[in-house]
Amino acid sequence: PTFTGTEISKIDSNTGLARDLFGRRYLPGYVGLNNLHKTDCANAVVQALVHVRPLRDFFLRRTHQDIMIPTKKGKPPHRMSHLAQCFGELVRKIWSDKRFKSHVDPHMLIQAISESSKKRFRVGLQVEAGEFLSWFLNMLHMGLGGSRKPGSSIIYKCFQGKVEVTTRQRKTKSEETNSKDDDEADGINGNQDKDQPMNEPDTPDTPEEVEIEETTAETNFLQLTLDIPEKPLFRDDEGGLVIPQEPLVSVLKKFDGISFSDALSKSGAAQRKRYVLRELPPYLILHLARFRTNRYSMEKNPTIVA
């Protein structure tokens, strides 16, 4: 399907129902996607992205033959990736008012996702929607010729924001001087006679002095991950599990610029981090971290966030 500029400008105000080949009525843009065996997470992500107006209009202005994206002056046009082409074709099918059926089959996009992710996201494998969305946005960004510069693609223009991260980590003075002491010890041992015994260092009785190392850095994000409080371990009076409810405001305290949250570094050291939102994107994506994987299975946090 193809769209003119006039049709794109009137697509949001259109409330008329279209008819498919079998006479069934449907509203363009609000059609179902076939579940190809545990591909519901991809369908949910696609349904959300096709209703982002700048992203939708970007792909509606193109046809299946427009695979080259114009760039700045002096640079050759960028070739759109196969994944971005399949997503654009699916966007045009969802918003078309000349459908054969009132639902859409996303098999071409699912196949392109499976190939691009090297079978990481494939048919028959249930994955978390937040993990898939993070990968999918980055692949679309690169497939549309995006770079690390802010606003270099339609994905960054819609979803990229900026956050300031302050990290506090405990560090003892002995850790800082370990490397220096080792070097000095190597020099002493090299000049000392092998038969001469070494004097054992005196062990201080005083506790080690601890310093708090604080670093601040700004980073870009496409989605914000929110931590949900743990579910209660005890049952209620009737023997059933208590499903707690948490307001969205309290979950967003992680990014209030005041509270510190516990985290672990790549080396496993304990850290405390504070997040300050410096720049919000036009469309903010919030990811509720409900799933946690242990050695045996994947657990879901049923807490209701409203």
N, C-alpha and C positions, 0 to 999 in steps of 0.2 A: 504493500500500500504506500501511496505517496500523499503528501499534504502540502497545500499552498500556504503562503503567509497569512492570508485571510482566514483560512480554516484554523490555523494554529492560534490566532488571536481570539477566535470565538469559541475555542474548545472548552474553556472553563465555564462559560455562560450557557453552554448547550445542555439542556435538560430533556431533550427529546429522546425517546427510545428508538433504537434501530431494530431491524428484523434480520434474522439470519436466513439461510436457505430453507430451513424447515418452518419458518414463520414464527419462531420463538422470539420474544422481545428481550432486549438487553440494553444496558447503558454503557456506551463506549468508555473504556478506562476502568470499568468495574466488572471485569469478567474473571472467571475462575481459570486456574492453571492445573493441568493434569499432574497428579502425583505419580511419578515414575518409580515407585517403591523406595520410600524413605528419602525423597527429595523435597519434603515439605519445608525444610529450613531454607533452601534456595528459593522456593516459591514465595515464602514470606519476605525474604530480602528483596526479591524482584518487585513484589507488589508495593513495597514501601518506596523503592527508588523510582519507580515509574510515575509516582505522584509528586516528585520534586520538580517544580515548574521549570527552572533553568535547565536541569538535566534532561527533562522530557522534551522541551523545545529544541535542545541541541540535537537530539537524535531524530526528532520529527522532521526537521528541515532537510535531512539527508535521505537518500534512497539506498537501495541495496548496491547500486553501482558506484556510489561515492565512497571510495576506500582511501582517498588521499585527503589529508587535512592540511589546509594552507597554514604556513608559518610566517614569521617576520620576514621583512624585505632582505633579500640577499641570501636566504636559506632555502634549500629545496623543500617541497612539501613532504610531510611525514605520512607514511603508510599506516593506516589503522590496522590493529591486530585482529586476528580472526575472532577472538573472544569479544572485542568491542563491536565488531560487525554483527555477531549473533545477538548480542544484547540490544543493539539498535534495531535490528529486524524484529525482535520480540516486542520492543516498545511500540513500534509502529503497528504491529498486529493487535496489541491490547487496546490501542486508542482508535482503531479503525471502525468505521460504521458500516463496512461492507464485508462482514465476516460470513463465511460459510456456516460456521457453528458459533454458538454463544460462549464457547470456552476456547482456550488456546493450549496447544501442546508445545511445551518448552524443550523438546528433545534435542534440538540443535544446540541450544545454549548449554544444556547439561552435558552434552558430549564435548563441547569446547571447554567447559570447566574441568572435566575429567582429564582432558589432554593437557591443558595448561598447568594443572596442579599435579601432574604425574600420578594420577589415581589417588591423590589425597582426599579429594571430594568426588565421590563417584556414586553411581546408582547402587542402592542396597546398603549403604553405610550411613548410619545416623550420626550427624555431627552437630555441634553447637552453632546456633545462628550468629552469635557475636564473633566467633572465630572465623566463620565463613565470610561475614561481612567485611572484616578487617582485611582479609586476603583479597576479596573481590574488588574492593575499592582501590587498593594499591595496583592490582593488575589492570583495571580499567584506566587508571592514571598513566601507567607506563604505556599501555596500548594506544592511548590518545596522544602520545608524544610529550608527556609531562616530564619535568625534571624536578630537582630539589627546590627550585625557586618557588616562593609562594605565588599562587594564582597562575601557575604554568599550564594548567588544564582545567576543564570544567569541573572535575572532581575536587580539586583544591579550592576553586572559587566557591563551591557550595558548602563544603564540609570541613575545610581546614581552619583550625583555631590555634591559639598560642597559650601555653601555660608555663608558669614559672615554678620550678621545683627546687625546694630548699631541703638539703639532706644533712642530717646530723648523725655522726657516728662516733662512738667512743674509741679512743685511741690512747694507749699508755705510752709513757715516755720510753720505756724499755724497748718497745717495738721500733721506735724511731732510731734508737742508738744501737740496735742489734747489729745492723750491717757495719757500723763504724767499729764496734768492739770486735767483730769477727776479723776485720781487716787488720786491726792492731795486733790481735792475738796471732794471726798468721805471721806477721813480721817478727814478733818476739820469738815464736817457736822456731823460726828459720835461723835466728842468730844464736839461740840457746844450745848448749851442749846436750846431747841426747842422754848422757849419764846423769846430768844434774836434774834433781827432782823439781818439779814446778810447784810454786806456792798456790794453794787453792784459794780462790777468791772468797772474801768474806760475804756471807749472805746477809743482807740487811734485814733487820726485824721490822722496819717501817713498811707499811703498805705502799704499793706502787701508785704513783700519781697518775690520775686519769684526766685526759683532756678531751674536750668535745670538739671534733673537727666539723665545721659547717661549710658547705659549698652550695652555691646557687647557680642554676643554669636555666635557660629558657629553651623549650622544645615545642615542636608543632604536633598537633594531634588531629585525627579524623573522627575519633569517637572517645567518649569518656566512660571509663569502667567504674561502676559503683559497687561498693562492697555491701552485702546484705548481712544483717546480724544473724548469728547462728540460731537454728531452731531449738526450742527447749527440749531437754532430755526427759522430763517427767510428763506423765499423762494427767489428764484432768480427772475430776471426781467420777465421771462415768466410764473411765477407762479408755477414752479416745485420745488421739494426738491433738495437741493444741497447735493450730495454725496461726502464728502471730501476724499482726498487721503493723506496718511501719509506714509513716508518712514520707512522701518524697523529699520534703524539706530536710528531715533529719538524715536521710541517706546522702543528700547533697552537701552535708557539713564537711565532707572530705575536701571540698574545694572552696571553703569559706576564707582561706588565707590565714586562719588562726590555729586551727586544730592540726595536730601532728598524728600521723597514722604509722603503725609499725610495718616494717618491710624487711626483706632480706636482700642483701647484695648478691652478685653473681658468685662470690667466694663463700657465701653462707654467713657473712657477718650481719649482726643485727643493726638495723638502721631505723631512723624516724624521719618521715618525710612530710613536708607541708606543701600544698598545692595552691597556687594563686592564678586565677584565670586572668590573663592579660588581654586577650582578644577572642571574642566569640565569633563563630562562623554564622553565615545566614541561616543554615540549617544544622541544628545541634543534634547529634546522635548520642543517646545514653544507653549504655550496655550494662544490664544488671547481671552480675556474676553469680548465677544460680548454681552452676554445676561445678563439682569438685571431684577430681579423679584420684582415687587411691590405688593401692596395689591390686585390688581385686575387682572393683566395679566403679561406676560413676554415680555419685550421689547428687540429688537435686534438693535445693533449699526451697521449701514451699511457701516462704514468707510472702505475704501480699503487700505490695508497695503501691500506694494510692496517693 
